[in-house]
Amino acid sequence: MKNSVFVLLAGICLLVGSVSAQTLSVPQSQHVWIVAEENHTYEEVVGNSAMPYFNSLAAKYGLATQYYSTQHNSLAALMWFVAGEEVTTDDNASGCFNVDNVVRHLLAQKLTWKAYQEDLPYAGFQGLSWANYVRRHNPLIDFTDSCSAAQVLNSVPFSELAADMQHNATPNLSYITPNLQHDAHDGSLAQADQWLSENIPAILARPEFQPGGDGLLFVFWDEGELDANGNPDNRCSAQINSGCGGRTATLLMGPQVKPGYRSSVLYSHVNLLATICAAMNFTSCPGAAALALPMSDFFNQVTISNPMPNAQVASPVRIQAGTVNASPVYAIQIYVDNHLQYSSGGNQVNTSLAMSPGKHNVVIQSWDREGGIHKSAVGITV
């Protein structure tokens, strides 16, 4: 039942986004951060006075207001996020599944990863629990790509993060899990909020989260718990009340995220995975995320009206693009194959550039006065 509902949910997500799929894109990032929280429904979190820090982030950055977990039980829900499929329903699983997953794609791109796990006793620990750490909240280590003797050492105690930050040694993808008291699983929402307030500022202070940076930080909840009426939350959407994992609150943060944005687009864990795949420029994406739309509406965009994607054009190439944003856009640039070729003030560009025969990647980037970056790319052949 849950799988069939998920297919429906994925179809709805694709339908909602199909109109603008060709014109929206996700900005590239080599610094993706993820913080996973536990077992609370959107209505329990958003607007809750016990979570002032979380809600301050929601007001400042991006909040998905129609985000629904695919199914219940921690590990199965998290598998949808890292593998795009259920993989297992056994919360006590400790094997290595030969299933496509985000680590496989990171390694294929020669990118690095770490799972920073609070209360993990030592790097590479593969037991089911220790103190307030549980393996079922650490999904990245459950695959053949990540459980080898070398790769499993990328699962490290959370206490190592401070040293990695100090030495500028953080990986391309950081997956952070607070312990059971701090992720709202066993502890209170107030405890979870306090933990976030003590640890998120250091991440947002990093260079990749300053104006012009490429940092992306996601704070998400694995599954819902109780709906607004106090009933078990099994919602798949605002219209479908059973068969899935409930409505949850997901935050997107970074210099390229629209400030104060609230999305009403229907999303689930596979859309978040698709967003990471797009941001990190993977050639494909695991499981159902291969067909899911990324959460493109969260990001500042440049609209390129000419040339069209994959167009065959003659040199000089006519380039027309513009940015519309609540904060005034004051500069726009054109990069061809990673080389700056044009720069001007304002929010519009209409110019022609000489290009040599062959394939080229054209990136148009602009800046607004709040430090937001707007970027889109198009591939062409001259």
N, C-alpha and C positions, 0 to 999 in steps of 0.2 A: 504493500500500500504506500509506504513512504517513498519507495523508488518511483512508483507511478506518479505520485503527486509531484515529486521533484521534476520529472520530465515536463509536467504541466507548468510548474513554476519556471523552469528554464525557458520554456516556450514563451511564457508571458514576458519574461525579461527581454528575450530577443525581439518580441513584437514591439515592446515599448520603445526600444532603442533603435529599431531598424531604420526609421526615417532619417535620422541624423548620423548614422554610423559612419558614413563615408566622409563626413565633414569634421567629425570630432576625433581627437587623438589624445594620447596620454604622454606627458613629457617624459623624456628619458631620465633615469636615475640610476646611479651606482651606489646609493646610500639609502637602503630600504630598512626601516625599523618597524617591528610588530610587537605589540603588547597584548597578550591574551588574558581576558577576564572570564569569569565563570558564572553561569546559571542565574542570570537576572534578565527580566523582561524590560523592554524599552520604557514602559510606563513607570517601572520601579526606579529607573535611573534618571531619565531626563526630567529636569525640574525638581528633583529631590533635594531638599535643603541639606541633607546629610552628605551630599556630594558637590560641594561648591566648586572644587577645583575642576572636576570633570565637566561640569556645566559651564565653567568659564572657558574651557577649551572649545566646547561646542558652540559657544557664542562667537568666539574669535576665529575659528577655522571652519571645517566642513563637517556636517552631520547628516548621515543617511537616515531619513525618517521612515522609510519603508524597506527596511532591511530585515530579512527573515532567515533564521537558521534552518538548514535543510532537514535535520532530524535531531532527536534527543540521544542522550548518552555522550559523555565527553569525547571519547576517542573517535567514535563514528562521526560526530559533528566536526571535529577538527580535521579528520581525514578529508572531508569535502573541501576544506580550506587548503590543505597542502598537496592533495592528490586529485581532487576533482571527482572523487567517487567514495563510496562507503568504506571499502577495503575490509573493515572488520567491525563487528558490534560488540566484541569482547573487550571490556575495559581493562582486563587483566592480561591482554596480549603482550607478549614480550619477544615475538619473533621478528624476522627481517623479511618483509614482503617485497616480492619482485614485481612492483607496480610502479608505473610512471608517477613521478612526484617532483616537487619544486627543486629539491637538492640535485636530482639528476640533470635538470636543465641548468642550474648554476654551475655544476662541474663541467658540463659541455661547453659553457661560455667562458670557462676558466675564471669564474667568479668565486668568491669565498663566502662562507656562512658560519654562524655560530648560534647555538641555542643557549642563552643565558638563563639558568634555572635556579631560582632561589631555593636554598636548603639542599641542593645537590651536594653530596659529600665530597666528590672529587670528579675531575674530568673523565668522561667515558663510563661513568657508573650506569649499569644497565638493569639494576634491580627495580622492582615495582614501586618501592617507596622508601623514604628515609626522612625522619622528622616530619616536616610538613611539605615535603616534595612527593609528588606521585608521577609515575611514568606516563600515565594516560593523558597528562597535560603537556607532554613533551613529544609531539607526534613526529618531529623531523627525524628521530633516531630509529624509526620502525621500518626502514627500507634497506634493501641490499646496497643501495648507493651510499648510505650513511652509517651503516652498522659495522663496516669493516674496522679493523684494528686502528687504522689511521684516522678515518673520517669520524668515528664515534668520539674521538677526543675533542671534536668541535662542540660537543655538549658539555658545558662547563658551569661551575657554580656562578651564580649571579654576582658574587663578590669580585669576580675577575673583571667585570665591566669597567669599573673605575680605573684600573690599571691600563686596560686597553684604550680607554679614552685618553688617559694622560700621555700614552706613548703613540697616539694616533694609529692604533693597531686594530680598530674595529673593522669587521668584515663588510662585504657588500650587502649582505642580508643578515640582520640581527633579529632573532626570535626570542622574546623575553616573556618568561612566565613567573609571576609572583607566587609565593607559596600559598598553601590552602587558607591561611589566615588573612592574606593580603590580596587575594584575587576574588574575594567575596564568595568563595565556595563554602568555607566554614566560618570565616569571619564576617563582620558586618560591612555594609556598604560604606559606612564612615571610615572603617579601617582601610578598605580598598582605596578610597579617595585620598586618605592621608598618605598612603604608599605612593600613589601617583604624584601627589604634590611634592613629595620628597625626591622623586627620581626622574620624572619627565622633564623638569626644567634643565637639567644637565644635558639631555639629548637635544632639546630645542636650542640650546646655547652653542651647539657645535657649528663649525663653518658651513656645513651643507644646508643648514636651516636659516642662514642669513640671506639677505637679498642677493639674488643672483645664484644661490645655491640650488642643488638638485635633490635635497633631502625629502624623503617621504616617510611619515610616521602614521601607522594605523593602530588605533586602539579599538579592539572588537571584543564581543562576548560570544562564547561558543554556542550558547543556547539560551532560550528564555526559560522562565520558571512559572510565574503566575500572571494572568492577564489582569486588566483593570478591575475585573469583578472578583478577583481572588481565585479563579479557576485555573487548572493546569493550562499552560499556554502551548498549544499545539498548532498555532496558526501558520499558514503558508503565505498568506497575503491578507489584505484588508477584507477580501471577499471569501477566502477559504479558511475556515476556522479549525480544521483538523488535518492531521497527517504529516505535519512537519515539526520544526523545533522551536517555533515561536518568534515573535518580533523582538529584535535586539537593537541596541544603540551602537553604531559604528562611527568612529571619528576618523577623518583624513586631515593630516596636517602637513604643511610644508610651504616654502616660498611660492610655489606654483599652484597652490590651492586657493580658490576664490575665498576671500575673507568673509566670515559670517554666513557661508552658504549652507542652505538646507535643501537637500535633494528629496524629491517626492517620487523618484524613479524606483521601481521594484527591483531590489537586489538581494542576493544571497551570497554564501561563502564562495561559490564558484566565480561570481563577478569580481569579488575582491582578489581571488587568485588570478583571474584574467587581467586585472589591473596591474598586478605585480609582474606578470609575464610581459605585458606591453611596456611597462616602465623600464624593465631590465633588458628589453629587446631580445627576448627568447624567440627562436624560430618557430616554436609551437608551444602549446600549453597542456598540462596534464588533464586527462579525463574530460569531464563535461565542461571544464573551463576553456577547452579548445573552441567551443561553439558559443560560449557566453560572451556578452559584451562587457568590456571594461567600464569602470565608473568614470567615464570621460567627462560627464557634466560637471564634475568637481573642479576641473582645471581651467585656468585662464587659457584662452585660445586666440590664435591669429587666424582669420578667415582668408584663405588663399583663393582668389577667384580666377587667377591665371598664372601659370599653366595648370592644366588639369593633371591629376595623378597618372603616371605612366604615359604621358603624352610624348609624341615624337614631334620635335619642334626644330626650327631653324635658328641659327645664331645671327644676330643678337636675340636673346630670349626675353620676351616681354613678361614682366613680373608685376602683378597687381595684387595687393593684399591690404588688410586693415584690421584694426582691433577696436572693439567697443567695450568699455568697462566703466563701472561706477566711479572708480578713481581715475583721474586724467592720465592718459598715456602720453609720455613726453619724448620717447625715442624709439626708433625702429631700425633694425639691421637685417641684412641679407648675408647668409653664409652659403658658399658653394663648396661642397666637399670639405667642410670644416674650416674654410678660409673666408675671412671677412671680405666681402666684395662691395658692400654699399652700406651707408649709414646716413640717417637724417633725423630731424626732429619731427614731432607730431605722431599721429596714429595711423597714417596711410602711406603706402608706397605705390608708385606707378612709374616704373623705369624699365630700361632694357640693358641687359648685360651680355657681353660677348662670352661665349663658351666654346671650348674645343669639342670636336666630334666625340661621341661616346655617351655613356651613362653618367648622370650627375645626381647628387642629392642636394636639394635646395632647402635650407632652413631659414625661416623668417621669425625673428624674435623681437619682442618689444617689451618695454618696461613702463609700469605705472608709478605714480608718486607715493604709493604705499609700499613700494618695494616688490610688488608682484611681477612675475615674469609671465609672458604670453608667448607661446612657441608652437609652431606647426611646421611640418616638413612635407615635401613632395619629391618623388623621384621622376626624372625625365630622361629622355634620350635625344641628343642633338644629332 
